[in-house]
């Protein structure tokens, strides 16, 4: 065997079985997957029934085209999703927020369903503009640096996803989540969770020998 082929061997492998055994194991897991899907459907139904809280719509957020209020960010839609991108200092950018924003797409589909999207950060607008250009992002962005918006949302110095609903000029917050609640949304994580090696991150419970590395390594 050539050295190049040997070097390409997998570090560890799932058990190898015949097709019947593989299908039986898959069917067994499928039953649990369906139970989880139904549980997630029940959670989503409860989420749609959560109460909401009035929220100030007059925050002045700085965007590339000038100052916008929170109400303006709805762009005529009934609902608004706001991702708060961490501010970790001049010329520094949160790798997790960067990875998340890399995955934000199909905003036209959201708009078709009446949901607008905005990414907000306490970073200075100029810093955001440079980073958006460097990353090639088309995601709408605004700086909340001179406001208490992030603090009032409860983001503190972290990241947060909030959902808002508009009734005329009145704005309400209907939902917010962070940590693993945001972590479950990116496309690539959802695909990796289906792959044999998973996300290959060191917090995952995986068989011995599975490739793993620090989450933000």
C-alpha positions as CSV (number, residue, x, y, z in Angstrom):
1,X,0.0,0.0,0.0
2,X,1.4,3.4,-1.0
3,X,2.1,5.9,1.8
4,X,-0.4,8.4,0.3
5,X,-3.2,5.8,0.5
6,X,-2.1,4.8,4.0
7,X,-2.2,8.5,5.1
8,X,-5.7,8.8,3.8
9,X,-7.1,6.0,6.0
10,X,-9.9,7.2,8.5
11,X,-8.8,7.5,12.1
12,X,-11.8,5.4,13.3
13,X,-14.8,3.9,11.7
14,X,-18.4,2.8,12.6
15,X,-19.0,-0.9,12.8
16,X,-19.3,-2.6,9.4
17,X,-22.3,-4.9,9.1
18,X,-24.5,-6.3,6.4
19,X,-27.4,-4.3,4.8
20,X,-30.1,-6.0,6.9
21,X,-28.3,-5.2,10.2
22,X,-27.7,-1.7,9.1
23,X,-31.3,-1.1,8.1
24,X,-32.5,-2.6,11.5
25,X,-30.3,-0.2,13.4
26,X,-31.5,2.7,11.2
27,X,-35.1,1.8,11.8
28,X,-34.5,1.7,15.5
29,X,-33.0,5.2,15.5
30,X,-35.7,6.4,13.2
31,X,-38.3,5.6,15.8
32,X,-36.5,7.9,18.3
33,X,-36.0,10.6,15.6
34,X,-39.8,10.6,14.9
35,X,-40.5,10.9,18.7
36,X,-38.1,13.8,18.9
37,X,-39.7,15.4,15.8
38,X,-43.1,15.2,17.4
39,X,-41.7,16.6,20.7
40,X,-40.2,19.5,18.7
41,X,-43.6,20.1,17.1
42,X,-45.2,20.3,20.5
43,X,-42.6,22.7,21.7
44,X,-43.1,24.9,18.6
45,X,-46.9,24.9,19.3
46,X,-46.2,26.1,22.9
47,X,-43.8,28.7,21.5
48,X,-46.6,30.1,19.3
49,X,-48.7,30.5,22.4
50,X,-46.1,32.3,24.5
51,X,-47.2,35.7,25.9
52,X,-45.3,38.8,24.6
53,X,-43.9,41.9,26.2
54,X,-44.0,45.5,24.9
55,X,-40.7,46.8,23.6
56,X,-39.4,50.3,22.8
57,X,-39.5,50.8,19.1
58,X,-37.6,54.1,19.1
59,X,-34.0,52.9,19.6
60,X,-31.7,54.8,17.1
61,X,-29.5,52.3,15.3
62,X,-26.8,53.3,12.9
63,X,-26.8,51.6,9.5
64,X,-24.9,52.2,6.3
65,X,-27.8,54.3,5.0
66,X,-28.3,56.3,8.2
67,X,-30.2,56.1,11.4
68,X,-33.0,53.6,11.7
69,X,-35.4,52.9,14.5
70,X,-36.3,49.4,15.6
71,X,-39.7,49.9,14.0
72,X,-37.9,50.7,10.7
73,X,-36.1,47.4,10.7
74,X,-39.4,45.6,10.2
75,X,-39.3,46.8,6.6
76,X,-43.1,46.6,6.4
77,X,-43.1,43.0,7.6
78,X,-45.2,42.0,10.6
79,X,-42.3,40.2,12.4
80,X,-38.6,40.9,12.8
81,X,-35.7,38.6,13.8
82,X,-32.7,40.3,15.3
83,X,-29.3,38.6,15.8
84,X,-27.0,40.4,18.2
85,X,-23.4,39.9,17.1
86,X,-21.0,40.1,20.0
87,X,-18.7,43.1,20.3
88,X,-15.3,41.8,21.4
89,X,-13.2,44.9,20.8
90,X,-11.5,46.8,18.0
91,X,-10.4,44.7,15.1
92,X,-11.6,41.5,16.9
93,X,-14.6,39.4,15.9
94,X,-16.4,36.6,17.6
95,X,-15.7,33.4,15.7
96,X,-19.1,31.9,16.7
97,X,-21.0,35.0,15.5
98,X,-19.0,34.9,12.3
99,X,-19.8,31.3,11.7
100,X,-23.5,31.9,12.4
101,X,-23.6,34.9,10.1
102,X,-21.9,32.9,7.3
103,X,-25.0,30.7,7.5
104,X,-27.7,33.4,7.3
105,X,-29.4,33.1,3.9
106,X,-32.7,32.9,2.1
107,X,-33.8,36.2,3.7
108,X,-36.2,36.7,0.8
109,X,-38.0,33.5,1.9
110,X,-38.3,34.9,5.4
111,X,-39.7,38.1,4.0
112,X,-42.2,36.2,2.0
113,X,-43.5,34.8,5.3
114,X,-43.6,38.3,6.8
115,X,-40.4,38.1,8.8
116,X,-37.6,40.7,8.3
117,X,-34.0,40.1,9.5
118,X,-31.4,42.4,11.0
119,X,-28.0,41.8,12.6
120,X,-27.2,44.3,15.4
121,X,-24.0,44.8,17.3
122,X,-22.5,47.2,19.8
123,X,-19.5,47.4,17.5
124,X,-18.9,50.8,15.8
125,X,-20.6,51.0,12.5
126,X,-17.3,51.5,10.7
127,X,-15.9,48.3,12.2
128,X,-19.0,46.4,11.0
129,X,-18.8,47.8,7.5
130,X,-15.2,46.7,7.1
131,X,-16.0,43.2,8.4
132,X,-19.1,42.8,6.3
133,X,-17.1,43.8,3.2
134,X,-14.3,41.4,4.1
135,X,-16.7,38.5,4.6
136,X,-18.8,39.4,1.5
137,X,-22.0,39.3,3.6
138,X,-25.3,40.8,2.3
139,X,-27.0,40.5,5.7
140,X,-28.5,43.9,6.8
141,X,-26.6,45.3,9.8
142,X,-26.8,48.1,12.3
143,X,-24.8,49.4,15.2
144,X,-26.4,49.8,18.6
145,X,-23.2,51.2,20.2
146,X,-24.7,54.5,21.4
147,X,-27.9,52.8,22.7
148,X,-29.0,50.5,25.5
149,X,-30.6,48.1,23.0
150,X,-28.4,45.1,23.6
151,X,-28.5,45.5,27.4
152,X,-32.3,46.0,27.3
153,X,-32.6,42.8,25.3
154,X,-30.6,40.9,27.9
155,X,-27.7,40.1,25.6
156,X,-25.2,41.6,27.9
157,X,-21.8,41.0,26.3
158,X,-23.0,37.9,24.5
159,X,-25.0,36.9,21.5
160,X,-28.7,36.6,21.3
161,X,-31.5,36.0,18.8
162,X,-34.8,37.9,19.5
163,X,-38.1,37.8,17.6
164,X,-40.4,40.8,17.6
165,X,-44.0,41.3,16.4
166,X,-45.4,44.6,15.2
167,X,-49.0,45.7,15.7
168,X,-49.2,49.0,13.8
169,X,-46.5,51.1,15.5
170,X,-46.5,49.0,18.7
171,X,-43.6,46.5,19.0
172,X,-43.5,43.4,21.2
173,X,-40.8,40.9,21.8
174,X,-42.2,37.3,21.5
175,X,-39.1,35.1,21.9
176,X,-35.4,35.2,22.6
177,X,-32.8,32.5,22.8
178,X,-29.0,32.2,23.0
179,X,-26.3,29.5,23.5
180,X,-27.5,26.1,22.1
181,X,-30.8,27.7,21.1
182,X,-28.9,29.7,18.5
183,X,-26.4,26.9,17.9
184,X,-29.1,24.6,16.4
185,X,-29.9,26.9,13.6
186,X,-26.9,27.0,11.2
187,X,-27.2,24.8,8.1
188,X,-23.8,23.2,8.3
189,X,-24.4,22.1,11.9
190,X,-27.6,20.4,11.0
191,X,-25.9,18.5,8.2
192,X,-22.9,17.6,10.4
193,X,-25.2,16.3,13.1
194,X,-26.3,13.7,10.5
195,X,-22.8,12.7,9.6
196,X,-20.9,9.8,11.2
197,X,-18.3,12.0,12.8
198,X,-20.7,14.7,13.9
199,X,-19.4,18.2,14.4
200,X,-16.0,16.8,15.5
201,X,-16.0,19.1,18.5
202,X,-14.6,18.1,21.9
203,X,-17.9,18.6,23.8
204,X,-19.7,15.9,21.8
205,X,-20.1,12.4,23.2
206,X,-18.6,10.3,20.4
207,X,-17.0,6.8,20.3
208,X,-13.3,6.5,21.1
209,X,-11.0,7.5,18.3
210,X,-13.5,9.8,16.6
211,X,-11.8,13.0,15.3
212,X,-12.4,16.0,17.6
213,X,-11.1,19.4,18.1
214,X,-11.8,22.5,20.3
215,X,-15.1,24.1,19.3
216,X,-13.5,27.4,18.4
217,X,-10.0,26.0,17.7
